[in-house]
């Protein structure tokens, strides 16, 4: 499929503008305004103010009485200070598009423009609903968009039958795309453990119940959950990422705190992680004369690709970009993604769009202060999303 050059140029301009003006979850007011203005210029009906204020939903009518195909992009940035030195680098201190959501948004806006032209020329075979979602980075914006009725026809005239989304993938060549049926990304949970002991002068540790020692023992013991409680064939991650305690070199503190993340692909493993984190924290703390309270917060569910929708995408991708540019994702990735909330309700397929330019230095990873979405892949994204809207 050929994409008009002016659409690609416009999408690139929008991507760089969004990159220069990043906004984090539920603060994407300018971003939402740019999206709405572009949709207005394209003559596409849309609704704003969703998911707490910054979500946007757009739709195009189709022939017949079929339900709509859904296309989704996330629009939020991260609280990271940019180090790319690009001409379009972030103008907002401590904020940057380090995960490529600027590229996702630009691709969906370019797709909207392309579909609007096709609709005016010959009509669309079925309705298309485009979701511009805030707060993917930990804010659960996808869940709030679902609650506001973006899937069921409450906002747009048509309910969505199947939905597709993409993510830029710096580990694959530009011009390529891939995915897998079934679990693609993990459930992403977080935990905090508050430990209370008895403080003391550091020179008289016998008078303490040291929460720092308890925290160290809990940190080590938590690693046995994956190695000794989980089936070796079941993927799971328990990672302690924060340890806090104490204010002086010669004082044993009264309290300490741990925090981290737990990832899983099966519901029973998720339940096991929650149970064992609590048991280990309270038990190890008690063995050191301390008390511990574990707070386990369930975050995003597993991102599951429905086989039928995934098969449709694979066929379209192989036709559109060639078999040589298709890469099957052999194993799930333990990162999390709130596209999962859509897949809990309707058939869904989330796919990866290669970003690594040929003969270039390796791209920085996602969430790096040096990451910058590859504009050369915008056309591929628009081609795939347009085909999905027409045939998905």
TIKOLTI-392164 format. One record per residue (C-alpha): residue in one letter; x, y, z; residue number from 1. Coordinates in nm, 3 decimals. Each point is the difference from the previous one (the first is absolute). Layout:
<recs>
+------+---------+---------+---------+-----+
| type |       X |       Y |       Z | seq |
+------+---------+---------+---------+-----+
|    A |       X |       Y |       Z | NUM |
...
+------+---------+---------+---------+-----+
</recs>
This chain:
<recs>
+------+---------+---------+---------+-----+
| type |       X |       Y |       Z | seq |
+------+---------+---------+---------+-----+
|    X |   0.000 |   0.000 |   0.000 |   1 |
|    X |   0.134 |   0.340 |  -0.100 |   2 |
|    X |  -0.040 |   0.278 |   0.256 |   3 |
|    X |  -0.014 |   0.355 |  -0.143 |   4 |
|    X |   0.323 |   0.186 |   0.067 |   5 |
|    X |  -0.178 |   0.300 |   0.151 |   6 |
|    X |  -0.160 |  -0.224 |   0.264 |   7 |
|    X |   0.338 |  -0.143 |   0.097 |   8 |
|    X |   0.151 |   0.348 |   0.022 |   9 |
|    X |  -0.287 |   0.122 |   0.216 |  10 |
|    X |   0.020 |  -0.300 |   0.231 |  11 |
|    X |   0.374 |   0.058 |   0.039 |  12 |
|    X |  -0.058 |   0.366 |   0.082 |  13 |
|    X |  -0.256 |  -0.098 |   0.261 |  14 |
|    X |   0.231 |  -0.262 |   0.150 |  15 |
|    X |   0.279 |   0.251 |   0.045 |  16 |
|    X |  -0.235 |   0.262 |   0.140 |  17 |
|    X |  -0.135 |  -0.247 |   0.255 |  18 |
|    X |   0.353 |  -0.111 |   0.084 |  19 |
|    X |   0.099 |   0.359 |   0.073 |  20 |
|    X |  -0.302 |   0.048 |   0.228 |  21 |
|    X |  -0.031 |  -0.318 |   0.210 |  22 |
|    X |  -0.263 |  -0.034 |   0.271 |  23 |
|    X |  -0.031 |  -0.278 |   0.256 |  24 |
|    X |  -0.310 |  -0.201 |   0.085 |  25 |
|    X |  -0.325 |   0.193 |   0.045 |  26 |
|    X |   0.184 |   0.326 |  -0.068 |  27 |
|    X |  -0.007 |  -0.036 |  -0.381 |  28 |
|    X |  -0.213 |   0.312 |  -0.055 |  29 |
|    X |   0.208 |   0.151 |  -0.280 |  30 |
|    X |   0.044 |  -0.343 |  -0.159 |  31 |
|    X |  -0.374 |  -0.061 |   0.010 |  32 |
|    X |  -0.056 |   0.342 |  -0.155 |  33 |
|    X |   0.242 |  -0.072 |  -0.285 |  34 |
|    X |  -0.177 |  -0.329 |  -0.071 |  35 |
|    X |  -0.344 |   0.162 |   0.004 |  36 |
|    X |   0.116 |   0.285 |  -0.225 |  37 |
|    X |   0.143 |  -0.245 |  -0.252 |  38 |
|    X |  -0.319 |  -0.206 |  -0.002 |  39 |
|    X |  -0.202 |   0.317 |  -0.047 |  40 |
|    X |   0.214 |   0.099 |  -0.297 |  41 |
|    X |  -0.053 |  -0.346 |  -0.148 |  42 |
|    X |  -0.375 |   0.026 |   0.044 |  43 |
|    X |  -0.012 |  -0.303 |   0.229 |  44 |
|    X |  -0.261 |  -0.015 |   0.274 |  45 |
|    X |   0.145 |  -0.038 |   0.346 |  46 |
|    X |  -0.060 |   0.037 |   0.371 |  47 |
|    X |   0.238 |   0.147 |   0.256 |  48 |
|    X |   0.023 |   0.009 |   0.378 |  49 |
|    X |   0.004 |  -0.377 |   0.051 |  50 |
|    X |   0.186 |  -0.199 |   0.267 |  51 |
|    X |   0.015 |   0.288 |   0.241 |  52 |
|    X |   0.034 |   0.275 |  -0.259 |  53 |
|    X |   0.271 |  -0.070 |  -0.256 |  54 |
|    X |  -0.122 |  -0.306 |  -0.191 |  55 |
|    X |  -0.125 |   0.047 |  -0.357 |  56 |
|    X |  -0.221 |  -0.230 |  -0.206 |  57 |
|    X |  -0.045 |   0.037 |  -0.378 |  58 |
|    X |  -0.214 |  -0.192 |  -0.245 |  59 |
|    X |  -0.076 |  -0.041 |  -0.368 |  60 |
|    X |  -0.319 |  -0.160 |  -0.132 |  61 |
|    X |   0.001 |  -0.311 |  -0.216 |  62 |
|    X |  -0.231 |  -0.180 |  -0.238 |  63 |
|    X |  -0.228 |  -0.279 |   0.115 |  64 |
|    X |  -0.099 |  -0.087 |   0.354 |  65 |
|    X |   0.328 |  -0.149 |   0.129 |  66 |
|    X |   0.153 |   0.105 |   0.329 |  67 |
|    X |   0.311 |   0.216 |  -0.006 |  68 |
|    X |   0.368 |  -0.078 |  -0.010 |  69 |
|    X |   0.187 |   0.175 |   0.282 |  70 |
|    X |   0.347 |   0.153 |  -0.022 |  71 |
|    X |   0.176 |   0.128 |   0.310 |  72 |
|    X |   0.296 |   0.228 |   0.078 |  73 |
|    X |   0.131 |   0.110 |   0.338 |  74 |
|    X |   0.091 |   0.370 |   0.033 |  75 |
|    X |   0.187 |   0.054 |   0.328 |  76 |
|    X |   0.368 |   0.062 |   0.069 |  77 |
|    X |   0.229 |  -0.089 |   0.292 |  78 |
|    X |   0.160 |   0.196 |   0.287 |  79 |
|    X |   0.350 |  -0.029 |  -0.152 |  80 |
|    X |   0.249 |   0.272 |  -0.095 |  81 |
|    X |   0.083 |  -0.031 |  -0.369 |  82 |
|    X |   0.357 |  -0.050 |  -0.127 |  83 |
|    X |  -0.052 |  -0.040 |  -0.376 |  84 |
|    X |   0.112 |   0.347 |  -0.113 |  85 |
|    X |  -0.249 |  -0.033 |  -0.287 |  86 |
|    X |  -0.128 |   0.325 |  -0.156 |  87 |
|    X |  -0.345 |  -0.101 |   0.127 |  88 |
|    X |   0.119 |  -0.098 |   0.348 |  89 |
|    X |  -0.227 |   0.058 |   0.297 |  90 |
|    X |  -0.055 |   0.363 |   0.096 |  91 |
|    X |  -0.144 |  -0.102 |   0.339 |  92 |
|    X |   0.256 |  -0.078 |   0.272 |  93 |
|    X |  -0.033 |  -0.346 |   0.148 |  94 |
|    X |  -0.246 |  -0.119 |  -0.265 |  95 |
|    X |   0.063 |  -0.192 |  -0.322 |  96 |
|    X |  -0.151 |  -0.249 |  -0.243 |  97 |
|    X |   0.241 |  -0.278 |   0.093 |  98 |
|    X |  -0.239 |  -0.281 |  -0.097 |  99 |
|    X |  -0.105 |   0.111 |  -0.347 | 100 |
|    X |  -0.359 |   0.095 |   0.075 | 101 |
|    X |   0.055 |   0.310 |  -0.213 | 102 |
|    X |   0.063 |  -0.235 |  -0.292 | 103 |
|    X |  -0.304 |  -0.213 |   0.082 | 104 |
|    X |  -0.221 |   0.309 |   0.005 | 105 |
|    X |   0.144 |   0.136 |  -0.324 | 106 |
|    X |  -0.056 |  -0.334 |  -0.172 | 107 |
|    X |  -0.364 |  -0.012 |   0.107 | 108 |
|    X |  -0.056 |   0.361 |  -0.108 | 109 |
|    X |   0.160 |  -0.081 |  -0.336 | 110 |
|    X |  -0.224 |  -0.305 |  -0.025 | 111 |
|    X |  -0.301 |   0.217 |   0.078 | 112 |
|    X |   0.094 |   0.233 |  -0.283 | 113 |
|    X |   0.049 |  -0.287 |  -0.242 | 114 |
|    X |  -0.330 |  -0.163 |   0.095 | 115 |
|    X |  -0.183 |   0.333 |  -0.033 | 116 |
|    X |   0.122 |   0.026 |  -0.360 | 117 |
|    X |  -0.096 |  -0.359 |  -0.076 | 118 |
|    X |  -0.341 |   0.058 |   0.157 | 119 |
|    X |  -0.061 |   0.309 |  -0.211 | 120 |
|    X |   0.114 |  -0.181 |  -0.315 | 121 |
|    X |  -0.176 |  -0.335 |   0.026 | 122 |
|    X |  -0.126 |  -0.048 |   0.353 | 123 |
|    X |   0.121 |  -0.238 |   0.269 | 124 |
|    X |  -0.111 |  -0.364 |   0.017 | 125 |
|    X |  -0.083 |   0.038 |   0.370 | 126 |
|    X |   0.021 |   0.268 |   0.270 | 127 |
|    X |   0.335 |   0.085 |   0.156 | 128 |
|    X |   0.045 |   0.132 |   0.355 | 129 |
|    X |   0.334 |   0.155 |   0.100 | 130 |
|    X |   0.098 |   0.020 |   0.367 | 131 |
|    X |   0.256 |   0.257 |   0.118 | 132 |
|    X |   0.059 |  -0.113 |   0.355 | 133 |
|    X |   0.171 |   0.183 |   0.288 | 134 |
|    X |   0.204 |  -0.136 |   0.287 | 135 |
|    X |   0.133 |  -0.330 |  -0.125 | 136 |
|    X |   0.316 |   0.039 |   0.207 | 137 |
|    X |  -0.139 |  -0.130 |   0.327 | 138 |
|    X |  -0.318 |   0.207 |   0.010 | 139 |
|    X |  -0.239 |  -0.259 |  -0.140 | 140 |
|    X |  -0.145 |   0.231 |  -0.263 | 141 |
|    X |  -0.116 |  -0.298 |  -0.204 | 142 |
|    X |  -0.225 |  -0.117 |   0.283 | 143 |
|    X |  -0.154 |   0.346 |   0.030 | 144 |
|    X |  -0.062 |   0.020 |  -0.374 | 145 |
|    X |  -0.181 |  -0.334 |   0.019 | 146 |
|    X |  -0.203 |   0.122 |   0.298 | 147 |
|    X |  -0.102 |   0.307 |  -0.201 | 148 |
|    X |  -0.147 |  -0.224 |  -0.269 | 149 |
|    X |   0.244 |   0.030 |  -0.290 | 150 |
|    X |  -0.050 |  -0.368 |  -0.092 | 151 |
|    X |  -0.373 |  -0.044 |   0.035 | 152 |
|    X |  -0.142 |   0.283 |  -0.211 | 153 |
|    X |  -0.073 |   0.233 |   0.292 | 154 |
|    X |   0.219 |   0.277 |  -0.145 | 155 |
|    X |   0.039 |  -0.087 |  -0.368 | 156 |
|    X |  -0.302 |  -0.116 |  -0.203 | 157 |
|    X |   0.135 |  -0.354 |  -0.039 | 158 |
|    X |   0.132 |  -0.261 |   0.238 | 159 |
|    X |   0.345 |  -0.141 |  -0.071 | 160 |
|    X |   0.021 |  -0.366 |  -0.102 | 161 |
|    X |   0.382 |  -0.037 |  -0.010 | 162 |
|    X |   0.279 |   0.235 |   0.102 | 163 |
|    X |   0.364 |   0.042 |  -0.103 | 164 |
|    X |   0.289 |   0.193 |   0.151 | 165 |
|    X |   0.372 |   0.033 |  -0.059 | 166 |
|    X |   0.323 |   0.081 |   0.180 | 167 |
|    X |   0.330 |   0.114 |  -0.147 | 168 |
|    X |   0.262 |  -0.271 |   0.057 | 169 |
|    X |   0.366 |   0.108 |  -0.009 | 170 |
|    X |   0.118 |  -0.363 |   0.003 | 171 |
|    X |  -0.130 |  -0.072 |  -0.352 | 172 |
|    X |   0.093 |   0.148 |  -0.339 | 173 |
|    X |  -0.187 |   0.301 |  -0.135 | 174 |
|    X |  -0.266 |  -0.108 |  -0.245 | 175 |
|    X |  -0.072 |  -0.323 |   0.188 | 176 |
|    X |  -0.289 |  -0.101 |   0.223 | 177 |
|    X |  -0.085 |  -0.298 |   0.214 | 178 |
|    X |  -0.211 |  -0.144 |   0.278 | 179 |
|    X |  -0.126 |  -0.330 |   0.138 | 180 |
|    X |  -0.338 |  -0.151 |   0.093 | 181 |
|    X |  -0.076 |  -0.043 |   0.368 | 182 |
|    X |   0.193 |   0.181 |   0.275 | 183 |
|    X |   0.228 |   0.270 |  -0.143 | 184 |
|    X |   0.068 |   0.216 |   0.306 | 185 |
|    X |  -0.017 |  -0.078 |   0.370 | 186 |
|    X |  -0.228 |   0.100 |   0.282 | 187 |
|    X |   0.178 |   0.288 |   0.173 | 188 |
|    X |  -0.047 |   0.035 |   0.376 | 189 |
|    X |   0.181 |   0.190 |   0.273 | 190 |
|    X |   0.062 |  -0.059 |   0.368 | 191 |
|    X |   0.113 |   0.195 |   0.303 | 192 |
|    X |   0.113 |  -0.148 |   0.330 | 193 |
|    X |   0.007 |   0.213 |   0.316 | 194 |
|    X |   0.225 |  -0.139 |   0.273 | 195 |
|    X |  -0.015 |   0.120 |   0.360 | 196 |
|    X |   0.263 |  -0.089 |   0.258 | 197 |
|    X |   0.168 |   0.168 |   0.295 | 198 |
|    X |   0.260 |   0.268 |  -0.058 | 199 |
|    X |   0.326 |   0.036 |   0.188 | 200 |
|    X |   0.341 |   0.162 |   0.001 | 201 |
|    X |   0.207 |  -0.186 |  -0.260 | 202 |
|    X |   0.267 |  -0.077 |   0.262 | 203 |
|    X |  -0.252 |  -0.197 |   0.209 | 204 |
|    X |  -0.181 |  -0.218 |  -0.257 | 205 |
|    X |  -0.105 |  -0.244 |   0.271 | 206 |
|    X |  -0.260 |   0.254 |   0.108 | 207 |
|    X |  -0.160 |   0.012 |  -0.343 | 208 |
|    X |  -0.230 |  -0.208 |  -0.215 | 209 |
|    X |   0.171 |   0.108 |  -0.319 | 210 |
|    X |  -0.241 |   0.056 |  -0.293 | 211 |
|    X |   0.292 |   0.046 |  -0.240 | 212 |
|    X |   0.124 |  -0.353 |   0.066 | 213 |
|    X |  -0.358 |  -0.124 |  -0.034 | 214 |
|    X |  -0.035 |   0.187 |  -0.331 | 215 |
|    X |   0.319 |  -0.157 |  -0.132 | 216 |
|    X |  -0.118 |  -0.347 |   0.099 | 217 |
|    X |  -0.343 |   0.057 |  -0.156 | 218 |
|    X |   0.160 |   0.123 |  -0.322 | 219 |
|    X |   0.207 |  -0.317 |  -0.027 | 220 |
|    X |  -0.287 |  -0.228 |   0.096 | 221 |
|    X |  -0.235 |   0.151 |  -0.258 | 222 |
|    X |   0.224 |  -0.141 |  -0.271 | 223 |
|    X |  -0.096 |  -0.351 |   0.108 | 224 |
|    X |  -0.358 |   0.053 |  -0.120 | 225 |
|    X |   0.098 |  -0.037 |  -0.364 | 226 |
|    X |   0.275 |  -0.254 |   0.061 | 227 |
|    X |  -0.183 |  -0.225 |   0.248 | 228 |
|    X |  -0.376 |   0.071 |  -0.008 | 229 |
|    X |  -0.072 |   0.047 |  -0.370 | 230 |
|    X |  -0.001 |  -0.277 |  -0.258 | 231 |
|    X |   0.326 |   0.039 |  -0.194 | 232 |
|    X |  -0.203 |   0.009 |  -0.323 | 233 |
|    X |  -0.216 |   0.292 |   0.120 | 234 |
|    X |   0.142 |   0.348 |  -0.056 | 235 |
|    X |   0.010 |   0.228 |   0.303 | 236 |
|    X |   0.203 |   0.293 |   0.127 | 237 |
|    X |   0.036 |   0.140 |   0.352 | 238 |
|    X |   0.236 |   0.297 |   0.010 | 239 |
|    X |   0.073 |   0.226 |   0.296 | 240 |
|    X |   0.078 |   0.345 |  -0.139 | 241 |
|    X |  -0.011 |   0.221 |   0.311 | 242 |
|    X |   0.144 |  -0.029 |   0.350 | 243 |
|    X |  -0.042 |   0.289 |   0.240 | 244 |
|    X |   0.102 |   0.024 |   0.363 | 245 |
|    X |   0.203 |   0.212 |   0.233 | 246 |
|    X |   0.119 |   0.361 |   0.010 | 247 |
|    X |   0.340 |  -0.017 |   0.168 | 248 |
|    X |   0.310 |  -0.221 |  -0.005 | 249 |
|    X |  -0.009 |  -0.065 |   0.373 | 250 |
|    X |  -0.371 |  -0.059 |   0.057 | 251 |
|    X |  -0.190 |  -0.324 |  -0.051 | 252 |
|    X |  -0.339 |   0.120 |  -0.124 | 253 |
|    X |  -0.338 |  -0.108 |   0.126 | 254 |
|    X |  -0.147 |  -0.061 |  -0.346 | 255 |
|    X |   0.103 |  -0.104 |  -0.350 | 256 |
|    X |  -0.187 |  -0.040 |  -0.327 | 257 |
|    X |   0.031 |  -0.220 |  -0.307 | 258 |
|    X |  -0.167 |   0.039 |  -0.336 | 259 |
|    X |   0.005 |  -0.178 |  -0.330 | 260 |
|    X |  -0.188 |  -0.167 |  -0.282 | 261 |
|    X |  -0.144 |  -0.343 |  -0.067 | 262 |
|    X |  -0.071 |  -0.130 |  -0.352 | 263 |
|    X |  -0.188 |  -0.310 |  -0.110 | 264 |
|    X |  -0.181 |  -0.157 |  -0.296 | 265 |
|    X |  -0.253 |  -0.232 |   0.170 | 266 |
|    X |  -0.269 |   0.093 |   0.255 | 267 |
|    X |   0.104 |  -0.276 |   0.239 | 268 |
|    X |   0.361 |   0.121 |  -0.006 | 269 |
|    X |  -0.117 |   0.353 |   0.069 | 270 |
|    X |  -0.195 |  -0.126 |   0.304 | 271 |
|    X |   0.305 |  -0.194 |   0.118 | 272 |
|    X |   0.228 |   0.305 |  -0.022 | 273 |
|    X |  -0.240 |   0.210 |   0.205 | 274 |
|    X |  -0.039 |  -0.267 |   0.267 | 275 |
|    X |   0.368 |  -0.084 |   0.034 | 276 |
|    X |   0.119 |   0.360 |   0.011 | 277 |
|    X |  -0.227 |   0.056 |   0.299 | 278 |
|    X |   0.098 |  -0.325 |   0.171 | 279 |
|    X |   0.373 |   0.054 |  -0.044 | 280 |
|    X |  -0.010 |   0.363 |   0.109 | 281 |
|    X |  -0.194 |  -0.064 |   0.320 | 282 |
|    X |   0.181 |  -0.322 |   0.084 | 283 |
|    X |   0.355 |   0.127 |  -0.053 | 284 |
|    X |  -0.078 |   0.323 |   0.185 | 285 |
|    X |  -0.133 |  -0.197 |   0.297 | 286 |
|    X |   0.313 |  -0.213 |   0.003 | 287 |
|    X |   0.198 |   0.322 |   0.050 | 288 |
|    X |  -0.230 |   0.130 |   0.270 | 289 |
|    X |  -0.169 |   0.247 |  -0.236 | 290 |
|    X |  -0.340 |   0.045 |  -0.152 | 291 |
|    X |  -0.071 |   0.033 |  -0.373 | 292 |
|    X |  -0.303 |   0.095 |  -0.204 | 293 |
|    X |   0.000 |  -0.084 |  -0.371 | 294 |
|    X |  -0.218 |   0.200 |  -0.237 | 295 |
|    X |  -0.042 |  -0.174 |  -0.339 | 296 |
|    X |  -0.161 |   0.213 |  -0.271 | 297 |
|    X |  -0.123 |  -0.169 |  -0.315 | 298 |
|    X |   0.072 |   0.207 |  -0.307 | 299 |
|    X |  -0.042 |  -0.085 |  -0.366 | 300 |
|    X |  -0.125 |  -0.347 |  -0.093 | 301 |
|    X |   0.172 |  -0.225 |  -0.251 | 302 |
|    X |  -0.014 |   0.135 |  -0.356 | 303 |
|    X |  -0.155 |  -0.293 |  -0.187 | 304 |
|    X |  -0.024 |  -0.009 |  -0.380 | 305 |
|    X |  -0.315 |  -0.174 |  -0.119 | 306 |
|    X |   0.102 |  -0.261 |  -0.261 | 307 |
|    X |  -0.254 |   0.109 |  -0.262 | 308 |
|    X |   0.097 |   0.367 |   0.011 | 309 |
|    X |   0.367 |  -0.095 |   0.009 | 310 |
|    X |  -0.039 |  -0.220 |  -0.306 | 311 |
|    X |  -0.164 |   0.288 |  -0.188 | 312 |
|    X |   0.288 |   0.229 |   0.091 | 313 |
|    X |   0.265 |  -0.252 |  -0.100 | 314 |
|    X |  -0.161 |  -0.049 |  -0.342 | 315 |
|    X |  -0.024 |   0.375 |  -0.059 | 316 |
|    X |   0.354 |   0.065 |   0.122 | 317 |
|    X |   0.153 |  -0.270 |  -0.219 | 318 |
|    X |  -0.186 |   0.136 |  -0.302 | 319 |
|    X |   0.077 |   0.364 |   0.074 | 320 |
|    X |   0.365 |  -0.008 |   0.105 | 321 |
|    X |   0.109 |  -0.342 |  -0.130 | 322 |
|    X |   0.076 |  -0.332 |   0.167 | 323 |
|    X |   0.360 |   0.108 |   0.057 | 324 |
|    X |  -0.112 |   0.289 |   0.217 | 325 |
|    X |  -0.231 |  -0.209 |   0.217 | 326 |
|    X |   0.146 |  -0.124 |   0.328 | 327 |
|    X |  -0.187 |  -0.243 |   0.224 | 328 |
|    X |   0.038 |   0.084 |   0.368 | 329 |
|    X |   0.107 |  -0.336 |   0.139 | 330 |
|    X |  -0.050 |   0.074 |   0.370 | 331 |
|    X |  -0.200 |   0.253 |   0.200 | 332 |
|    X |   0.172 |   0.315 |   0.124 | 333 |
|    X |  -0.022 |   0.070 |   0.373 | 334 |
|    X |  -0.076 |   0.370 |  -0.043 | 335 |
|    X |  -0.355 |   0.120 |   0.065 | 336 |
|    X |  -0.247 |   0.187 |  -0.221 | 337 |
|    X |  -0.347 |   0.129 |   0.073 | 338 |
|    X |  -0.124 |  -0.091 |  -0.347 | 339 |
|    X |  -0.081 |  -0.315 |   0.201 | 340 |
|    X |  -0.318 |   0.166 |   0.131 | 341 |
|    X |  -0.148 |   0.008 |  -0.351 | 342 |
|    X |   0.093 |  -0.362 |  -0.058 | 343 |
|    X |  -0.188 |  -0.101 |   0.314 | 344 |
|    X |  -0.323 |   0.118 |  -0.167 | 345 |
|    X |   0.035 |  -0.070 |  -0.374 | 346 |
|    X |   0.233 |  -0.188 |  -0.238 | 347 |
|    X |   0.326 |   0.194 |  -0.019 | 348 |
|    X |   0.342 |  -0.009 |  -0.161 | 349 |
|    X |   0.299 |   0.205 |   0.113 | 350 |
|    X |   0.302 |   0.000 |  -0.229 | 351 |
|    X |   0.358 |   0.127 |  -0.007 | 352 |
|    X |   0.129 |   0.240 |  -0.265 | 353 |
|    X |   0.375 |  -0.025 |  -0.068 | 354 |
|    X |   0.203 |   0.317 |   0.058 | 355 |
|    X |   0.369 |  -0.081 |  -0.055 | 356 |
|    X |   0.129 |   0.182 |  -0.309 | 357 |
|    X |   0.234 |  -0.192 |  -0.228 | 358 |
|    X |   0.373 |   0.082 |   0.032 | 359 |
|    X |  -0.067 |   0.217 |   0.306 | 360 |
|    X |   0.122 |  -0.028 |   0.357 | 361 |
|    X |  -0.224 |  -0.219 |   0.218 | 362 |
|    X |  -0.304 |   0.191 |   0.118 | 363 |
|    X |  -0.021 |   0.077 |   0.372 | 364 |
|    X |  -0.259 |  -0.210 |   0.181 | 365 |
|    X |  -0.348 |   0.115 |   0.089 | 366 |
|    X |  -0.011 |   0.236 |   0.299 | 367 |
|    X |   0.356 |   0.113 |  -0.067 | 368 |
|    X |   0.065 |   0.377 |   0.009 | 369 |
|    X |   0.162 |  -0.048 |  -0.341 | 370 |
|    X |  -0.292 |  -0.177 |  -0.168 | 371 |
|    X |  -0.165 |   0.168 |  -0.299 | 372 |
|    X |  -0.268 |  -0.158 |  -0.220 | 373 |
|    X |   0.122 |  -0.073 |  -0.353 | 374 |
|    X |  -0.199 |   0.226 |  -0.235 | 375 |
|    X |   0.091 |  -0.229 |  -0.289 | 376 |
|    X |  -0.242 |  -0.261 |   0.139 | 377 |
|    X |  -0.306 |   0.227 |   0.004 | 378 |
|    X |  -0.094 |  -0.098 |  -0.355 | 379 |
|    X |   0.014 |  -0.372 |   0.085 | 380 |
|    X |  -0.221 |   0.059 |   0.302 | 381 |
|    X |  -0.257 |   0.191 |  -0.205 | 382 |
|    X |  -0.003 |  -0.270 |  -0.269 | 383 |
|    X |  -0.062 |  -0.275 |   0.254 | 384 |
|    X |  -0.261 |   0.192 |   0.196 | 385 |
|    X |  -0.186 |   0.099 |  -0.317 | 386 |
|    X |  -0.011 |  -0.359 |  -0.124 | 387 |
|    X |  -0.126 |  -0.113 |   0.341 | 388 |
|    X |  -0.277 |   0.260 |  -0.011 | 389 |
|    X |  -0.105 |  -0.116 |  -0.347 | 390 |
|    X |   0.042 |  -0.376 |   0.045 | 391 |
|    X |   0.040 |  -0.071 |   0.372 | 392 |
+------+---------+---------+---------+-----+
</recs>
